[in-house]
Amino acid sequence: MKLLKQDIETFRIQGYLNLGTVFDAKELATISREYDRLVRSEVQVLGNEEEGFFPYRAMLNFRSPELQKFILHPRLVAVAEQILGEEVRFWWDQGINKPPGAGSPIAWHQDNGYQRGRTQEFLTCWLALDHSEQANGGLEVIPGTHTAGQQEHRWEGVHAVIPAEGLDTGAAVPLDVGEGELLIFSSLLVHQTLGNQTHDRQRRSWVIQYCRGDQHNEVTGEVYDNRPWVVRGGKTLAELHSERPFHLARDHA
Ligand SMILES: O=C(O)CCC(=O)C(=O)O
């Protein structure tokens, strides 16, 4: 998938871009089926008692060979390569389903805020498996915030959150992302998702992230060579491979 020069420019300025439909109907049906098999409230939830829980699952690609193929999907990889360059690793993926009435937000944050220490900007690909908008818990972003570097976050339970007193949300915009559309955004873009206020429309996202090949922890110096290679020297790998294994419990965040 070739991004227009203008699209890359827009992405660099505002920090996000809706690429429209990247996968065909058959591919989306496969993703949906595997997603629904894996992302279930009996297995893992986020949220809270008062506002409501919602299903969450990390690293779906480790749990489904069919989903793993999508990490190396030529259209997705081409996008990652155009943004990140010729050395690309897979960073992280997760499924988040906000079913009707699941009121808990995922409050304002940058994806970098979830990392121990500090790391460089990476790329988030946010695939809407359902039409996603403000009413059913869609994304809100603050355009341009990725250019100001990493902000201070504090932990609220399992969430890294930018304290409200330090954040000007006046320029926030809600995003409307159609079913099957792919939104890309910078890991430094400030964003949140609200609760799902609808009675009948779930809102499922599959979040896939890529980083540069030399991604490292700026505090400890650790190179993230437990993250599998996707592109090396401009060539997409036939299968995911990393120098060190990734252990979900130990290496999380
Ligand atoms: O899909 C969602 O509800 C949350 C997405 C998000 O904020 C993230 O992946 O960082």
The ligand as a MOL file (V3000), in Angstrom:
LIG
                    3D

  0  0  0     0  0            999 V3000
M  V30 BEGIN CTAB
M  V30 COUNTS 10 9 0 0 0
M  V30 BEGIN ATOM
M  V30 1 O -9.1490 0.7740 21.5520 0
M  V30 2 C -9.2240 1.3170 22.6530 0
M  V30 3 O -10.2550 1.4060 23.3020 0
M  V30 4 C -8.0280 1.9390 23.3000 0
M  V30 5 C -6.9180 2.1610 22.3710 0
M  V30 6 C -5.8190 2.8590 23.0530 0
M  V30 7 O -5.9820 3.8360 23.7080 0
M  V30 8 C -4.5140 2.3090 22.9030 0
M  V30 9 O -4.3740 1.2690 22.2680 0
M  V30 10 O -3.5740 2.9040 23.4310 0
M  V30 END ATOM
M  V30 BEGIN BOND
M  V30 1 2 1 2
M  V30 2 1 2 3
M  V30 3 1 2 4
M  V30 4 1 4 5
M  V30 5 1 5 6
M  V30 6 2 6 7
M  V30 7 1 6 8
M  V30 8 2 8 9
M  V30 9 1 8 10
M  V30 END BOND
M  V30 END CTAB
M  END
